[in-house]
Amino acid sequence: MLSIKQVRFDYDRQPLFQDVSFDVATGEHAVLFGQNGSGKTTLFNLIVGTLTPEAGIIERHGKVGIVEQALETSDETLLSYVMSGDQRRLQLYEDVTSGETDRVMRAYDAAIERGAYELEAEAKRALKRLGLSHGARRLSELSGGEQTRAQLARLTLQQVDIVLLDEPTNHLDVASIEWLTDWVRRFPGTVLAISHDRQFIDDVADVILELEDGRVTRYLGNYTAYTTQKWDEARRDERAHARYLARKSELLDMIHQYKGWHQKAKATASVRSPGAQKGAANLAIKMKARERKLEQLEASRPNRPKETAHVHVRFHAEPLEAKTWVTCESVSFGYEDPLFTDVSFSIERNDRISIVGANGSGKTTLLKLILGELEPASGMVKRHPRLKIGYFSQTLERLPQDGTLLEALLAESDLSETEARTLLAHFLFRRDEVYKPMRDASMGEKCRIAFLILYFSDANLLALDEPTNYLDIATREQIEAALELYPGGLILISHDRTFHRLTNRVIELGTGVLIRDRDPRPAADVEATLRTMKTLRDTEHFFVDEAGNLLPFDESEQRKRNE
């Protein structure tokens, strides 16, 4: 298991974490996530051991294996890399296969005892089980999905108890993600993953660990269960805050009322009238009692319901009434080998299309053919002359390399600096952050700038190539909501399977090219929604505590005052 106790870590002499504590039990599969910049990678590196905390304890009970986003470029062979997962046996294996007589004899008995002679065969079996049969390939030749499989094959030889995964689905195709999901489900040990892939989290997580404001909150269940719990949590906070405001208002009214009565009674009370003096004194006592209750209420004041910072965006599209926007006629294209042969299809007005397929199948190539950035080897791609396409490239090569974030936006729009700064704030760039040099921006920040530039494209058709790789879940969901309302067409390449619910057609690349309609989503029941809204509007509501009790003050008096 993993145990993190009161961990503190400082960044640039400021505390990033103050008192982080949580456990991941033996056999649990946990996912750590939070907004970009919350410190997930730093916390992950503390757990891995590449960083050291200023204070606190990190305990790892068992052998730990790590799967990183990408391996360092190396000429090491795949087989050698997997065998290195068992360093003790590898050293013996190298000794007994060295051909040096003295070295062989010294290691022979230990090699027999520890099974060093079987190491190579075990590594080949592990690779074969994971679909990697060519052990002579170099690590530098592997795709992102193959690198992930190679790391898992290496963990098989390490026989680890705990697996740490850093954004394991980034750059994997759908088939590889499904395979990884199955592997994690079957792994009997402890798993801790950083991930923003909602479908992956839903499929593998027993526990969600949310990192927010320097602390970790534990939620049982997968992502769907987490969102339900967060919604319930928000409602509880809102009710508690509403009760606090109502009680505070009542006490302030009563204090003001008693104060007025007391002043009037004190002014009119005669020295020769002990009853009047006693009445004034009683009013003063009641006023002081209410003031003490107000102090107690303020001391136990609940936190104001938190409004999470989100990207606020709504894409616009110039209307293009033409029926057909793009036509591909008998298109063929390839590099050394053909990728497509004799492919024909059309993109109609406001079509929403997913391009899917394994890594290397040519998804980005097909998109660039549609955009006109590549020319087909044969056949023809026709685009309507008034069609405006907004393109989001996964490599972000269209972004300027120099200047600040503010300058990048000003160069793509007719905005004043004040207007540009306001819009940047909607994309979570606040105050001096707008002056950050583009070269120093994170990939997540560059993605937000790329979306902001799309905002001004007035495109009829948005072409998005892996738009979510560097975005946190909250930003993904905001962009997804904006695209759902976008009135134009959409072409989407994404490994985030949840994103594909935005489309209604699929171009599937494989041994051939298959074009099909996606099963339609059920239409919203507008009448039922309107009935529900009317019921909510017409029903009398009371604030209650978690036990179902009414607010802790006299409801009848409150109603009389309201009347």
N, C-alpha and C positions, 0 to 999 in steps of 0.2 A: 504494500500500500504506500501512498504518499501522504506525508503530513507536513503542512506548512504552518508554523506557529509564530505569530507576532513579527512577521518579516517587515523590515524597513529598508527602503533603497532610495538613495538620493540621486537626482539628475541635475547637473549644473548647479550644485549646492542647494537645491530645493528638493523637499521630499516628494518622490513620485508615489511611493507607498509608505504609509505610516504604521499600520498595524494589521497586515494581511494575515488571516488565518483560515485554513480550510483543510479538509481531509478528502482523499479519494480512497475508498475502501478496496480491499482485495477483491478482484473480479469486477469492479465497477468500470463502466465505460463513460467517462466524463468529457464534456466539451467546454473549453474556456473561450468565451467571446466577450466582446465589448466594442465600443466605437473606436475608429482609428484614432491613435494618439492616446488611448487610455492606458497603454503600458503592457499590453498582452505579450508582445515579443520579449520585453525586458523580464517580465515575470517568468515566461517560459525558459529563458536563458538562465535565470536564477535556479529554476528547478533542474535544468540540464546540468548546471554546474559551471558554465562558462562565465558567469558573473557571480560575485560574492555579495551577500546582503550586508548592509551596515549593522543590522541587528536582527535578531530572530533566529529560528532554527528551521532547516529544511531536511526532513528525514525521508530516505528512500529505502523501503524495506523490500529488498529483492534486487535482482539484476535488471538494469535498465537498458533498453534499446531505443534508438532515436531514428525517426524517419524525417529527413529534412525536405524542404521544398525542392532543392536542386543539389546535386552532387558537384563538388569542384571538378573542373575540367582536368582529366587525367588520361594518360596513355595506359594505365593499368587495365588488364583484361578483366572481363566480367567474372570469369571463373576465379581468378586470383582474389578479386575483391570479395566475393562471397566466402571463399575459404578463410580470408582474414578475419571473419567473424569469430573464429575460435583460435585466438592467438597462441594458446599453449600447445594445441595440437599442430598448428601451422609451423611453429618453430621446430617441433620434432619431425614433422613431415619434410621440411626443408633439409634437416640434418640427414635423415636416412635416404633422401633422394639426391644428395649432393655429389655422390660419386667419390668422396674423400673417405678412405677406409677408416682412419682413426675417428673421424666425426661420425660416421655411420655406426661404428661399434659402440661409441659412448652413448648414443641415443637409442640404440636398438631395443633394449629391454623396456625402456619407458614408452617407446613408440608402440610396441606390442601391447603393453598394459593399457595404454590410453586410447588405443584405436586410431593412431595417426595414419596408418596405411589406408583406412577407410574414408579419410577426410575428403579426398578429391571426388570419390564416388558419391558421398553424401551431398556435396556441393552441387554436383551435376543433377542429382535427383531433385534437390530443392529448386534449382533453376527450371527444370522440366515441369515441375508441379505448378510453377508460376508462369509458364508459357514462354520461357527464355531458354532456348535450346542451343544457342551459339555462344558458348563460353569464351571463345577466342576474340569476341568483339571488344573494342575499347570502350571504356566508360564515356569518353567524349563523343561516341557515336550514338549513344542511347537517346531516345525521346524522353520527355518528362514522365510519361506513364511507365516506360521501361526502367527509368531510374528508380521510381517508387517500388516497382516489383523487385528490382535488384536489392534494394535496401531491406525489403521484407524477407527475401531469400537469405540474406546475411543474418537477419535476426533469428531465422530458423536454426542456424548452426550455433548461434549464441545461446539459445534456449533461455530467452529473457522472461522475466516475470512482469515487467512494466514496459509498455510501449508509449513513447511520446511522439506525437505527430504534429508537424507544423504546416498548416494549410495544405493537407495532403491531396485535396482535389484540384488545386490550381494547376492548370495546363493539362489536366487529364481529359480524355474524351469520355463520352457517356459510358461506353463499354468498360473502360478501365475504372471509372468511378463505381459502377455496379459491382465489379470484381472486388475492389477495395472494400466496399461496404460489406460484402459477404465475408471477406477475410476478418474484418474487425468484429463482426457479429460472432464469428466462430472462435476468436481468440479467447482462451479461458482466463487470461490474466487481467491486469489492470491497464486501462487505456486512458490517456489524457491527450486530447487533441485541441489545437487552435483551429477554428473553422468558421467561415461565413457562409458556407453552403447549407441553406435551410433544409433541402431534401436529405443531404447526408446526415445532418444533425438529427432530423426526424427519424432516420432509419437506424442510427447506431447508439444514440445517447440514452443512458439511464439517468444522467445527472447533468444539469446545466450550471456552470459556474460563471456568473456575470461579473465582470470587472468594471466598476463604475466609481468614480470619485475616490480612487485609491483604496477601495475595499472590494472584497469578493462576497457575493451573495449566492447561496446554494439553492437551486430549485430542482426538485425531483421530477424526472420524466424527460421527454424529448422536447423539440422546439415548439411543437403544437401545445404541449402541456405548459411549457414556460409562458407562451403568449397568453394563455388563459389565466395563469396565476398572476401575471403582471397586470392584466386587465382588472382582476379582482382586487389586487393590491392597490391599484389606482383608485378604484371605487371606494375602498375602505378609507384611503387617505382623504379623498374628497369629502366623504361623510363625516370623518373625524374633524376635518377643518371647518366644515359647515356647522357642526355642533358647537365647535369652539367659538366661531364668529357669532352665532345666535346667542349663546350664553353670555359672551362678552358684551354684546349689544344690550341684552336684558339687564345685566349688572350695571352698566354705565347709565342706562335710563333710570334704574332704581336709585343709584347713588345721586344722580342729578336731582331726582324728585325729592329724596330725603333731605338733601342739602338745602333745597328751596324751602321745604316745610320747616326745617330746623331754624333757618335764618329768620323766617317769618315768626315762628313761635318764640324765638329768643328775643326778637324785637318787641313783641307784644306782651311777653310775660312780665307781670308785676312782681316786685320784690315781696309784696304782701300776698302773692298768690302762689303758694308752694305747689299746688297742682299743676299750674301752667309751667312752672320751672321744671317740675319732674317730667312733664310731657316733652319739653324741649330736650331735656337730657336723654330721654328714651329715644327720641329721633336721632340724636347724635350717636348713640350706641348702635342703633340699627344701620346708620350710614357707615360707621367704622367697620361693622361686621361685613357689610357688602364690599367694602374696600379690601378687607382681608381675603374674602372669597375671590375677588378679582386678582389679587396678588397670587393666590394659589392657582387660579386658572392660568395665569401667564407663566407661572413656573412649570406647569405641565403642558404648555401649549404644544400641540402637534405640529410637525413640519408642514409647511405649505406644500400641496401637491406639486411635484416637480414637473416642469415642462422640458422635455428632452429636446436638445437642439437638433433640428432636422433641416435638410435641404428643402427649400420651397421653390418649386419650378413647375411651369406649365408650358409645354412646347406649342408653338403656333405653326400653322401650315397655310401657305397660299393655296387657294382653291385651283384645282386643275381638273376640268370636267371631262377631259378626253377619256374614252373607255379603256384604251390600252396604253400603258406607259412605257413598257419595255417588252421587246420581242427578241428571243434567242432562236435562231433558225439553223439547225444542223451544225451546232457549234462543236468543234473539236479543239483540244488543247493538251499540251504536255510539255515536259522538260526533256529528260532523257527517255522517259517512258510516257505513254499517253495517260492523261488523267481522265479526260472525257472524250467520248466519241459520239458524234451525231446526236447531240442533245438539243431538244427543242422544247420551249415553254414560253409563256408570256406572263407578265405582271400587269394585272388589271388595276383600275382605279381603286385606291385605298386597300389593296391586298396587304395581308400581314403574313409573312412567310418566314419559317424557320429553315435554315440550312444546317443539316446535321450529318454526322459521319465520323469515322475514326480519325485520329490525328494522322495527317499525311494524305488524307483522301482528297484534299483540294478545296476545302470550304472557302478559305480566304481567296484562293485563286479564282473560284467561280464568282465570288463577290466582286473582285477587281475586274473581271470580264464584264459584269453587269454595269459597273461604274464607268468603264472605258479606260481604266488604268492599264489594262492588258488588252492585246488584240488576239482574237482566236486564230489558230493555225489554219482553220477552214471554217466555213459558215459565216454567220453575220449576227451582230447584236445591234438592234435598232432601238434608239431612245427617242421619246417624244421631244421635239425641239424646245418646248417650254418646261420640260421636267427639271426641277431643282432637287438635287440629292444632297442631303447632309450626311457626311461620312465620319464615323467614329472608328479609328484604327486601333487595334489592340497594342500596337507598338507606339502609338501616340506620336508618330513621326511628323504630323502636321503642326504640332505645337512649336512655337518659337523656342530656340535654345537659349537665347539671351534676354535680358530685360527682366522686369518684375511681373508678378501676376497681374497687377493693375494695368501695366503697359500692354500685356498680352490681350486683355479684354478691350482696352481703348482702341487697339489696332484693328479689332474686328467689328467695331460698332461706331455709331455716331454719338455716343453718350458723352455727357460732361463727366468730369472726374467725380463730382458728388454723386451723380446718378450711378456711375460705375461702382463706386464704393458701396452704395446701398444695395445694388444687385449682388455684389460679391458677398455681402453679409448674409443674403438669402442662401448662399452656397457655403456658409460657415466660415468665411474668411473675414475675421473681425479686426478692427483697429489697424495696428501696424503690420498685421499678417499680409495685408494687400501689397506691401512693399518687399515681400520675400523674393529673392532672385529665383527665377525659373529653374536654374540649375540646382538649387538647394531644395526644391519642392519634392515631397514624397510622391510615390506613384499614385497614391490615393488622392492627393491634392491636384496632381496633374489631370487625373481622370475627371475631377469636378470642374476644372477649368475647361477641359475638352467638351464637357456637357454644356457648360455655360456658353461656349462659342457656338455650339449647335442651336442654342436658344435663339440666336440672332440669324440663323441661316434662312428662316422662312421656307424651309424645304417642304416639298410635297411628299418626299420619300426619305425616311431615315434609314441608313444602312449602318448597323452596329455590329462590330466585330469584337467579341469578348469584352463587353463594356463593364463587367462587374468584377473582374479579377482582383482589383485592389480596393474595392469599396466594402465598407462594413455593412452589416445587415440592415441597420436603420436607413442608411443612404440608398441601398439597393431597393428597399421597399418604397421609398419616396420616388425614386426614378421610375420604378415599375408602375406606381400609381399615375405618374405624369404621362408615361407612354400609353397607359390604358385610355387616358382621356385625349391623347393626341389625335387630331382629326385626319391625318394623312396616312400614307402607307408605311410599312415597316418591313425591313429585311434583317433578321436576327441570327447571329452566330453566338452561341453561349453554351458554356459547360454548366451553368446554373440552370438545372432542369425546371425549377419553379418559374423562371422567366418565360419559358416557352408557352405558358398558358395565355400569353398575349397574342399568339398567332393562330391563324386558322388554316394555313396550308404548310406542307412540309416538302422540302427537296432533300432527299436522303441519298448521300453519296456512299458508294461501296464498290462492289464488282461492276455495278452499273449505276444509273441515275434513276431513282424512283421519285415520282411526284404524286403526292396524294393530299386529300383534304383531311384535316384534323377533325376528330369527333367534336361537334359543336358543344360549347358549354351551355348548360341549361339557362334559359332566359330568366331574367329577374322578374319576380311576381310583383309588379308595380302596385296592383290593387291591394295585395296583402300588406305591402310596406306602408301604404297610405292608411290602411285600417289600423295597423300597429301604432303609427304616429298619432292618430286621432285618439286611440285608447290612452296612450301615455299623456296626451295633452289634457284629456278630460278627467283623468283619475286623480283623486286627492292623494298627496304624498306626505309622509312623515319621515323624519330622520330617526333611525333606530341604531342601537349599538349592535355588537356582534351577537349578543344573546337574544336580540329581537325586542329589547326594551325601548320605550320611547325616550326622547331626550331627557336629560336629568334636570328639567325644570318644569314648572306647572304649565301644562299644555293649555288648560282651559283659560288661564289668565292671558297667555300669549294670543289665543284666538280672539278674546275680547278686545285686546289692544288692536289687533289687525282689523277687527270689524269697526 
